[in-house]
């Protein structure tokens, strides 16, 4: 029988499992122009859907992962998810058209939902309240390394082979992380809940009647919409507005590393200030920063200054994730420990699907500049602030 991991190794394992999502998105960013030229030359902007189709699949998958993780255990569900993820990656590798590639990315997203949701439930099995928020902050600090190196890995693979090779790298990554999980981490689910429709329906009713769960889910939706819109537009902004496509992976890595400050800061202050207050301040700061930089967009400033402001804004956007998502998850999950898997599943699924629906129009509105993104993110931050006023 496996012994419980020490907190350091447990945090590291959860971080790399969570990184499945980040790597699956960020390593694709440098490949979007290549995919557009290969599969959609007449509509290059549609290559963005490679990102959002994966996120959509992940959002749908989370609706099922939680109940399955409560019924059969966290580890078995994560292993099955890895199988689906690998199958989706192999189908992406062989995809002859954009439509098939997008369908395979949805399947890959379905598989990626398992480590994200079952992993969160596994953390909740062992921690609660502000302790859970603190552990999630440490996980996010390590997790930040994935976005930092993801585009560099993607660009390196493209130089060695082409964009197809990125999907073989996904297969290898999933095999390694799943082996670590199977060989080292014991199961954490103490009491399994039968997979019965009546039980699932009663759990959903309980969630829908919780004011904090409903409001936090909406807040997560708006913040994730801002993130996914940013990811969809980011490479295009570097390429078309700033003519820095070649150096994009390096800048993206710098932004990701700098934004780790958000998770580090949250781990330091959340125990003293509380989860809700930290999120409100972080979102309010991002709203002010976005409006201020958007106001400079029509000004005749030097190009390098516009670029520096965009880098500053990007660091703020990614730092917001470390200051908000762990806290919001902990707020929503605190009263739901008895149905942690179902709660994590429903909250993440609904917020992800809503966020994709909100982010796609902002991403497709890309006109070669960052202004549509700034305006969209400002709207999402304002909506988040309004929603958080109802969280107590």
N, C-alpha and C positions, 0 to 999 in steps of 0.2 A: 504494500500500500504506500502511495506517495505521501511524503511529509509536506505540510504547508510551507510554501516558499517564504523566505524572509522578504520584508517589505521592499527592499531595493530591487531584488530580482523580479518580484511580482509587478512592481511599477514598470520595470523595463519590458517585461513580457507584454503587459497590457498596452504599453506605448507602441510596440512594433505591430501588435495586432490591430490597434486603432489606425496605425500608419498604412494599413492596406488601402483604406479609403483615400488618404492623401496622395500616396504614390500612384494610385490608379488614375488620379486626376492630374496631378502636377507634372508627371513624366510625359503626359500627352501634350502639354502646352506647346513645346517647340515643334511638335509633329503636325500641328493644325494646318500650317501652310502646305506641307507635303501631302497631307490627306486631301486637302482641298484641290490641289493640282492633280492628284491621282484619281480621285473619285467624284469630285463635284467642281470641275473647272468653270462651269457656267454660273455657278452660285457659290462662290468661295465662302461666304458668310455662314453657310449651312454646316461647315465643318465644326462650328461651335457646338453643334448638337451632340458631338462625340462626348462632350463633357456632361451636358444636362441629361442625356439619355442614360448614362451610367448612374447619375444621381437619382433619376426617376426610378430606375430599377431597384436601387438601394432603398428608396423610400417605400416602395411597394413591399419589398422583402421584409422590412422591419415590422410590418403588420403581422407577419406569421412567425417571425423568429422568437419573439417574446413568449407567446403561449407555448411554443415547442420547447423553449429553454426551461420553462416552468414544469413542463410535463416529463421531459426526457433527460434533462440536465444541461448544463452550460456547455461542457466539452463536446458531447456528441453532436450538438447542433452546430458548433463552430467547425467541426470536421466535415460535416455534410456541406456547410457553406463553402468551405475551401474547395470541395470537389466541383461544385457549381461554378465557382470563380475560375478555376483552372479550365473547365470546359468552355466557358465563355471566352477566356483569353485565347484558347486554341482556335475557336471559331472566328474570332476577330483577326487572328493571324492569316487565316485562309479566305477572309471575306473578299469577294470579287466586286462588290458594289457598296455604296454608302448605306443603302437601306439595310443590307445584311449586316454591315458593320454596326449600325445603330442597334439592330435587334440583338446582336451578340453582346453589345455593351450593356444592354438592359439585363441580360442574363448574368453578365459579370457583376453588375450592381446588386442583383438578387443575392448572389453568393457573398458579396462584401458586407451585406447587412448583418451577417452572423457574428463576426468578431466585434462589430461596433455595438450591437445590442446585447448579445449574450455577455460580452466583456463588461459592459456597464452594469448589468445585473450581477455579474461575478464580484465586481467591486462593492456593490450595494449589499451583497451577502455578508461582507466582512467589515464594512464601515457604514457610518450613517452621519447625517447632519453636516456640521462644519468639518468633521474629520474626513467625510467622503469628499467634500469640496476641496480639501487640502490635498488628498491623494490624487484627485482628478487634475489638480493644478500641476502636480509633479509629473503626472502622465503626459499632460499637454506640453510641459517643458521639453521632455524628450521627444515627444511626437513632432515638435516643431522642426526637428532635424530632417524629417521626411520632406516637407515642402522645400527646405533649403537645398537639398541635393537632388530632388526629383527632376527638375528641368535639366540639370547638368547631366544626370544619367540618361534622360531621354535624348538630349542632343548628342551625347557621346555614342549612343547606340545608333542613331541616325547616320552619324559620320562613318561608323564601322560597317553598317549594313544599310537598312532603311527603316521607315517607321514600323514595318511589320515586326522587326526584331524586339520592339518594346514589349510586345505581348508575350514573347518567350521569357523575357526577364520577369514579367508578372508571374508566370508559372513557377519559376525558380524561387521567387520571393515567397510565394504562398506555401510551397513545399517546406521551406526552411522554418518559417514561423509556425506552421502547423505541427511539425515534428517537435519543436521546442514545447509547445503546449501539451502535446500528448505525453511526452517523456518526463516532464518536470512538474506540471501544475495539477494538483488534485482537484476533484470535483468539489464545488462549494455549495451546491444546492442541498439544503438539509432535509426538506420535505417536498416531494413532488406533488404537483396539482394535476388531477386527471384532465386529459384533453377532452372536455365535454362542451358542447355548444352552449348549454345552459350556464355553465360556469364562466365561459368566455363572455357571454352576453351580460351576466351580472357584473363582471369585472369592468366591462366597458361602461355600463350604467353608473357604476361607482366613480369611475374616472370623469365621466361627463358631468356629474353632480358636484365635483370638486372645483370650486372657484379658482383656486390657485393653479390646478392642473390646466384648466382651460386658458387662463390668462397667460401662464408661462408658455404654453404651447404656441399661442399667437405671437408672443414676443420672440420666441425662437424662430418662428417662420420668417419674420421680418429681418432678423439679423442674418439668417442663412441666405435669404434672398439677396441681401447686399453682398454676401461673400461669393455666391455663385455667379452673380452678375459681374463682379470684379474679375473672377477667374476667367469667365468667358471672353471678356473684353481686353484683358491685360496684355496678351501678346500682340494683338492688333494695335493697341495704343503705342507700345514700344516700337513696332514696325512702321506704322504709318504716320503717327504724329511726331515721334522723336527720332526715327531712322536708327534705331538701336536694336534691331532684331538679333544680330549676332551676339551681342552682350547680354541679351535678356536673361539667360539662365543664371549668370553671375549676379545681376541685379536682383533677380527674384530670390536667389539664395541669401543675399545680403538682407533683403527685406524680411525674409522668414526668420533669420537669426536675430535681427533686431527686434522683431515682434515677440520673441520669446520673453522679452521683458514683461509683457502683459501677464503671462502665466506666473512668472517669478514674483511680480508685484502682488498678484492676487493671493498667492500662497502666504505672503507676508502680512497682508492687511485684512483678509476675509474673516479671520478669527476675531478681530477687534471691531470691525465696522459692520459685519453682517453681509449676507449674500445680496440682498435686494438693493441696499444702498450702493454697493460697489458697481452693480450693473447699471443703475440709474446714472451715476456719475460718469461711467465709461461711455455709455450711449450718448449722453448729453454732450460730452466732450467731442465725440466723433461727429455729431451733428453740427456743432459750431465750426470745427475744422473743415468739414466738407463744404459748408456754405461759404466760408472765408476763401477757400481755394477756388471754388466755382466762380466767385466774384472776380478773381484775378484772370480768369480764362480769356475774356475779350481784350484784356489790357496788352499793350505793345511792349511786353517785357522780353528780355533776352531769352532765347530758347533754352539755354542752360538753366535759367532761373525757373522757368515753367517745369522743366524736368525735375529739378531739385524739389519743388513743391509737390510734384506728383509722387516722388519717392517718399517724402514725408507723409503724405496722405495714405499711401499704401502701407507704410509701417503702422500707422494708426488703425487702418482697417483690419489688418491681421492681428494686431495687439488686442483689439476689441474681442476677438474670439477667446483669447486666454482670460480676459477679464469678465466674460459673460457666460459662455456656454456651460462651463463646469458648475458655476453658481446656479444658473437656471435649472440645470438637470437636478442638482441637489435639492433645490427648492421644491420642484415638482415631485421628486421621488421620496422626500422625507415622510409624508403621510401614507406612502404606498408600499412600504417594505414587505407587507404580506402578499402583494402581487407584483413584485419588483419587475419580473420579466414582462408581464402584460403591460405594466405602466410604461416601462422603457420603450417597448415596442410601439404602443399606440402614440405616445408623445412624439417619438422620433419620426414615425411614419407620416403622421399627419403634418407635422411641421416641415418635413422634407418635401412632400408632394406639393404643399402650398407654396413653399419657397421656390421650387422649380417653375411653377406656373407664373409666379411673380417675376422671376429672374430672366426667363426666356425673352419676353418683350424688351427688357432693358438691354440685354445682350445683342439682340437683332437690330436695335436702334443705333448700334455703333455706326458712326459716320466718319471715322478716321480720326476723331478727337476724343478726349476723355469727358467732354461736357455732358453727353447723355448719361454716362455712368455716374458722374457727380450728382446730377439732379435726381436720378433714381435712388441712389444711396441716401441722399438727404431725405427723400420722402419715406424711405424705410426706417430711418433713424427716428424721424418724427412720430411715425406710427408706433414704434417700439416704446418711446417715451410715454405716449398716451396710454398704451396698454399696461405698462408697468405701474401706472398710478392705481390700478385696480388690484395689485398684488399686495397682500398683507401677510 
